[in-house]
């Protein structure tokens, strides 16, 4: 498994926030490690590939579907906001946050004092006007 994508310090910070998984009463295949799945998610973000494009053998994450399911599980458990806050606190204590390159937009910050209610959108469907061709008399077409 690649360790450059998930150093021990990052894994220790993330591991505490991940929900525990109880053993399956039916048995079955052993669960892929959380660290391998988090490493695969980090790889996806860095490389911009698809779940099918994951080098699963190199990452030890089972398959892209396994990684996707773990992402859904962790999202449902609210892991990402807590992990984001933890990492920001860690970076802030280390003096590694450079506020001169911070970007905030409406997708990450709510515009509390935004403008007034926008104007209604004008309709785009066609009008019900009569076609001019049907108004012509037969003598006018000659």
FENVEN-V981904 format. One record per pair of residues at least 12 apart in sequence whose C-alpha atoms are under 7 Angstrom apart, sorted by the first residue. I is the first residue (numbers start at 1). J is the second residue. Records with the same first field share a line. If there is no record, write none. Layout:
# FENVEN-V981904
I = J, J
This chain:
# FENVEN-V981904
1 = 58, 59, 60
2 = 58, 59
5 = 39, 42, 43
6 = 39
11 = 35
14 = 83
17 = 79, 83
18 = 79
32 = 61, 62
36 = 59, 60, 61
37 = 61, 67
40 = 59, 61, 67
51 = 64
52 = 64
